[in-house]
Amino acid sequence: MGEHSNSVNNGILLRADIHTLWDLGLIWINEETMLIQIHQSLLNTQYSNLNNKNPQLPSDQTNLPLIDSLKRHRLYCEEISDD
């Protein structure tokens, strides 16, 4: 989105396959619990072990993912699920 959005807490480093699931709205981080959540369609797959797991987060609290961004992504995932 440009130089103004280039900051550590405006991104999450993901493996390529998980990044695809993220983009498809099938995986997200709950902004209240900070736990990984997966879509029900992934529950009986190799990704089921990620459900309700803690992501590896930076020890420096100023580098944590932005709560608003996580919430916006979760809401996007919920919209996809409703379709």
C-alpha positions in Angstrom: 0.0 0.0 0.0 3.0 2.3 0.0 5.7 3.6 2.2 3.3 4.6 5.0 2.3 0.9 5.5 5.9 -0.5 5.6 6.3 -1.4 9.3 7.0 -4.6 11.1 3.6 -4.6 12.9 1.7 -4.3 9.6 2.7 -7.8 8.4 2.9 -11.4 9.3 5.6 -13.8 8.0 3.8 -16.9 6.7 4.9 -20.0 4.9 3.7 -19.9 1.2 0.9 -22.5 1.7 -0.4 -20.8 4.8 -0.1 -17.4 3.1 -2.5 -18.8 0.4 -4.9 -20.0 3.1 -4.7 -16.6 4.7 -5.5 -14.8 1.4 -8.4 -17.2 0.8 -9.9 -16.4 4.2 -9.4 -19.9 5.6 -7.0 -19.0 8.4 -6.8 -16.0 10.7 -5.5 -14.9 14.1 -8.2 -14.0 16.6 -7.4 -10.5 17.7 -8.8 -11.0 21.2 -7.2 -14.3 22.1 -4.2 -14.1 19.7 -4.8 -17.7 18.7 -4.7 -19.1 15.2 -8.1 -20.1 13.9 -8.9 -22.2 10.9 -12.0 -22.5 8.7 -14.1 -25.7 9.4 -13.2 -27.0 5.9 -9.6 -27.4 7.2 -10.4 -29.3 10.4 -9.7 -32.8 8.9 -6.6 -31.7 7.0 -2.9 -31.4 7.7 -3.7 -27.8 8.9 -5.9 -28.9 11.8 -3.0 -28.9 14.2 -2.8 -25.1 13.8 -6.3 -24.5 15.2 -6.2 -22.7 18.5 -2.4 -22.6 18.6 -0.4 -19.6 19.6 1.5 -18.0 16.8 5.1 -17.2 17.3 5.0 -13.5 18.1 7.8 -10.9 18.5 9.1 -10.5 22.1 9.1 -6.7 21.5 5.5 -5.7 22.1 5.8 -2.7 19.8 6.3 -5.2 16.9 3.1 -7.2 17.5 0.6 -7.3 14.6 -1.9 -4.5 14.6 -5.1 -5.5 16.4 -7.2 -3.6 13.9 -5.6 -5.4 10.9 -6.2 -8.8 12.6 -9.8 -7.9 13.3 -10.4 -6.7 9.7 -8.9 -10.0 8.4 -11.1 -12.1 10.8 -14.2 -10.2 9.7 -13.2 -10.8 6.0 -12.9 -14.5 6.8 -16.3 -14.6 8.5 -17.8 -13.0 5.4 -16.3 -15.6 3.2 -17.6 -18.4 5.5 -21.2 -17.0 5.2 -21.2 -17.4 1.4 
